[in-house]
């Protein structure tokens, strides 16, 4: 195994929380008295951005107080913990990497309560060395702070680490952190978008990524 550590994004990389995210976003907007009703696909395309930025994407409103209100209301009603599911191959790739002695981490923009609740319910905690949530660092991806904190917690250097994600935000974060990057096109970003970044692998799913990793 070339890498001593592999860091994963969560949404559309390891898991899918689309339905609870859509429900929470619509509920928060309604309680704020906003007329906007983004479609499921519009919400899906916003996943991976910080919640306050999602609010601005849906409404065009960048008022700091209302962005914060949306974030609070979203988290109050979100059922991400209960309704998130793993993507095909997620448990397998994590288990096999851990059995190979690779340290594992998840870095996500999700709040810690939601992220920790999801990983606990899905049985991922015994496999993980580190878990970095949105509020654990001062800036969201593509800022490399989350990846840097995960590497610090795992005791590894950037050249020993692979970051796996599904968006160009993830690809840029890896570039800025100095890690290798592997893309999976299990989210809303198609393969050609990653050609502008130094990706070591662009895989259609986690099963293909695992075959690539263990063939090296």
Secondary structure as a PSIPRED ss2 file (coil, helix, strand):
# PSIPRED VFORMAT (PSIPRED V4.0)

   1 X C   1.000  0.000  0.000
   2 X C   1.000  0.000  0.000
   3 X C   1.000  0.000  0.000
   4 X C   1.000  0.000  0.000
   5 X E   0.000  0.000  1.000
   6 X E   0.000  0.000  1.000
   7 X E   0.000  0.000  1.000
   8 X E   0.000  0.000  1.000
   9 X C   1.000  0.000  0.000
  10 X C   1.000  0.000  0.000
  11 X E   0.000  0.000  1.000
  12 X C   1.000  0.000  0.000
  13 X C   1.000  0.000  0.000
  14 X C   1.000  0.000  0.000
  15 X E   0.000  0.000  1.000
  16 X E   0.000  0.000  1.000
  17 X C   1.000  0.000  0.000
  18 X H   0.000  1.000  0.000
  19 X H   0.000  1.000  0.000
  20 X H   0.000  1.000  0.000
  21 X H   0.000  1.000  0.000
  22 X H   0.000  1.000  0.000
  23 X H   0.000  1.000  0.000
  24 X H   0.000  1.000  0.000
  25 X H   0.000  1.000  0.000
  26 X H   0.000  1.000  0.000
  27 X H   0.000  1.000  0.000
  28 X H   0.000  1.000  0.000
  29 X H   0.000  1.000  0.000
  30 X H   0.000  1.000  0.000
  31 X H   0.000  1.000  0.000
  32 X C   1.000  0.000  0.000
  33 X C   1.000  0.000  0.000
  34 X C   1.000  0.000  0.000
  35 X C   1.000  0.000  0.000
  36 X C   1.000  0.000  0.000
  37 X C   1.000  0.000  0.000
  38 X C   1.000  0.000  0.000
  39 X C   1.000  0.000  0.000
  40 X H   0.000  1.000  0.000
  41 X H   0.000  1.000  0.000
  42 X H   0.000  1.000  0.000
  43 X H   0.000  1.000  0.000
  44 X H   0.000  1.000  0.000
  45 X H   0.000  1.000  0.000
  46 X H   0.000  1.000  0.000
  47 X C   1.000  0.000  0.000
  48 X C   1.000  0.000  0.000
  49 X C   1.000  0.000  0.000
  50 X C   1.000  0.000  0.000
  51 X H   0.000  1.000  0.000
  52 X H   0.000  1.000  0.000
  53 X H   0.000  1.000  0.000
  54 X H   0.000  1.000  0.000
  55 X H   0.000  1.000  0.000
  56 X H   0.000  1.000  0.000
  57 X H   0.000  1.000  0.000
  58 X H   0.000  1.000  0.000
  59 X H   0.000  1.000  0.000
  60 X C   1.000  0.000  0.000
  61 X C   1.000  0.000  0.000
  62 X C   1.000  0.000  0.000
  63 X C   1.000  0.000  0.000
  64 X H   0.000  1.000  0.000
  65 X H   0.000  1.000  0.000
  66 X H   0.000  1.000  0.000
  67 X H   0.000  1.000  0.000
  68 X H   0.000  1.000  0.000
  69 X H   0.000  1.000  0.000
  70 X H   0.000  1.000  0.000
  71 X H   0.000  1.000  0.000
  72 X H   0.000  1.000  0.000
  73 X H   0.000  1.000  0.000
  74 X H   0.000  1.000  0.000
  75 X H   0.000  1.000  0.000
  76 X H   0.000  1.000  0.000
  77 X H   0.000  1.000  0.000
  78 X C   1.000  0.000  0.000
  79 X C   1.000  0.000  0.000
  80 X H   0.000  1.000  0.000
  81 X H   0.000  1.000  0.000
  82 X H   0.000  1.000  0.000
  83 X H   0.000  1.000  0.000
  84 X C   1.000  0.000  0.000
  85 X E   0.000  0.000  1.000
  86 X E   0.000  0.000  1.000
  87 X C   1.000  0.000  0.000
  88 X C   1.000  0.000  0.000
  89 X C   1.000  0.000  0.000
  90 X H   0.000  1.000  0.000
  91 X H   0.000  1.000  0.000
  92 X H   0.000  1.000  0.000
  93 X H   0.000  1.000  0.000
  94 X H   0.000  1.000  0.000
  95 X H   0.000  1.000  0.000
  96 X H   0.000  1.000  0.000
  97 X H   0.000  1.000  0.000
  98 X H   0.000  1.000  0.000
  99 X H   0.000  1.000  0.000
 100 X C   1.000  0.000  0.000
 101 X C   1.000  0.000  0.000
 102 X C   1.000  0.000  0.000
 103 X E   0.000  0.000  1.000
 104 X E   0.000  0.000  1.000
 105 X E   0.000  0.000  1.000
 106 X E   0.000  0.000  1.000
 107 X E   0.000  0.000  1.000
 108 X C   1.000  0.000  0.000
 109 X C   1.000  0.000  0.000
 110 X C   1.000  0.000  0.000
 111 X C   1.000  0.000  0.000
 112 X H   0.000  1.000  0.000
 113 X H   0.000  1.000  0.000
 114 X H   0.000  1.000  0.000
 115 X H   0.000  1.000  0.000
 116 X H   0.000  1.000  0.000
 117 X H   0.000  1.000  0.000
 118 X H   0.000  1.000  0.000
 119 X H   0.000  1.000  0.000
 120 X H   0.000  1.000  0.000
 121 X H   0.000  1.000  0.000
 122 X C   1.000  0.000  0.000
 123 X C   1.000  0.000  0.000
 124 X C   1.000  0.000  0.000
 125 X H   0.000  1.000  0.000
 126 X H   0.000  1.000  0.000
 127 X H   0.000  1.000  0.000
 128 X C   1.000  0.000  0.000
 129 X C   1.000  0.000  0.000
 130 X E   0.000  0.000  1.000
 131 X E   0.000  0.000  1.000
 132 X E   0.000  0.000  1.000
 133 X C   1.000  0.000  0.000
 134 X H   0.000  1.000  0.000
 135 X H   0.000  1.000  0.000
 136 X H   0.000  1.000  0.000
 137 X C   1.000  0.000  0.000
 138 X C   1.000  0.000  0.000
 139 X C   1.000  0.000  0.000
 140 X C   1.000  0.000  0.000
 141 X C   1.000  0.000  0.000
 142 X C   1.000  0.000  0.000
 143 X C   1.000  0.000  0.000
 144 X C   1.000  0.000  0.000
 145 X H   0.000  1.000  0.000
 146 X H   0.000  1.000  0.000
 147 X H   0.000  1.000  0.000
 148 X H   0.000  1.000  0.000
 149 X H   0.000  1.000  0.000
 150 X H   0.000  1.000  0.000
 151 X H   0.000  1.000  0.000
 152 X H   0.000  1.000  0.000
 153 X H   0.000  1.000  0.000
 154 X H   0.000  1.000  0.000
 155 X C   1.000  0.000  0.000
 156 X C   1.000  0.000  0.000
 157 X C   1.000  0.000  0.000
 158 X H   0.000  1.000  0.000
 159 X H   0.000  1.000  0.000
 160 X H   0.000  1.000  0.000
 161 X E   0.000  0.000  1.000
 162 X E   0.000  0.000  1.000
 163 X E   0.000  0.000  1.000
 164 X E   0.000  0.000  1.000
 165 X E   0.000  0.000  1.000
 166 X C   1.000  0.000  0.000
 167 X C   1.000  0.000  0.000
 168 X H   0.000  1.000  0.000
 169 X H   0.000  1.000  0.000
 170 X H   0.000  1.000  0.000
 171 X H   0.000  1.000  0.000
 172 X H   0.000  1.000  0.000
 173 X H   0.000  1.000  0.000
 174 X H   0.000  1.000  0.000
 175 X H   0.000  1.000  0.000
 176 X H   0.000  1.000  0.000
 177 X H   0.000  1.000  0.000
 178 X C   1.000  0.000  0.000
 179 X C   1.000  0.000  0.000
 180 X E   0.000  0.000  1.000
 181 X E   0.000  0.000  1.000
 182 X E   0.000  0.000  1.000
 183 X E   0.000  0.000  1.000
 184 X E   0.000  0.000  1.000
 185 X C   1.000  0.000  0.000
 186 X C   1.000  0.000  0.000
 187 X C   1.000  0.000  0.000
 188 X C   1.000  0.000  0.000
 189 X C   1.000  0.000  0.000
 190 X C   1.000  0.000  0.000
 191 X H   0.000  1.000  0.000
 192 X H   0.000  1.000  0.000
 193 X H   0.000  1.000  0.000
 194 X H   0.000  1.000  0.000
 195 X H   0.000  1.000  0.000
 196 X H   0.000  1.000  0.000
 197 X C   1.000  0.000  0.000
 198 X C   1.000  0.000  0.000
 199 X E   0.000  0.000  1.000
 200 X E   0.000  0.000  1.000
 201 X E   0.000  0.000  1.000
 202 X E   0.000  0.000  1.000
 203 X E   0.000  0.000  1.000
 204 X C   1.000  0.000  0.000
 205 X C   1.000  0.000  0.000
 206 X H   0.000  1.000  0.000
 207 X H   0.000  1.000  0.000
 208 X H   0.000  1.000  0.000
 209 X H   0.000  1.000  0.000
 210 X H   0.000  1.000  0.000
 211 X H   0.000  1.000  0.000
 212 X H   0.000  1.000  0.000
 213 X H   0.000  1.000  0.000
 214 X H   0.000  1.000  0.000
 215 X H   0.000  1.000  0.000
 216 X C   1.000  0.000  0.000
